[in-house]
Amino acid sequence: MTVRQARYSKEDHARRGTAMYEEQVRPLVEAGNHGRIVAIDVDGGEFEVGDDTLTAADQLLARCPDAQIWFVRIGHRGVHRFGIQRPKEAT
């Protein structure tokens, strides 16, 4: 098994991934995929959509074995939620 090494700092990786998603990937995947995961190679711009991070990553790595992956949940700010989700109060 090959061990991949990070090529960017955490900040640079996040900046590249966010910019690539907003400028190139989002317009292509947003319709009909709300809540699904996008795995983006921040080097080449290749991407895959899956129901979870593992599925999306496996699909991307099958095509781009050396991918530097950034994940985004379509329609959300974060990939995962932490803590208890409080129900919205009726108005």
Protein Blocks (a to p, Z undefined) as FASTA:
>chain_A
ZZdddfbdfklmmmmmmmmmmmmmmmmmmnopghiacdddfknopacddfbfklmmmmmm
mmmmmbccddddehiabfbdgdjddddddZZ
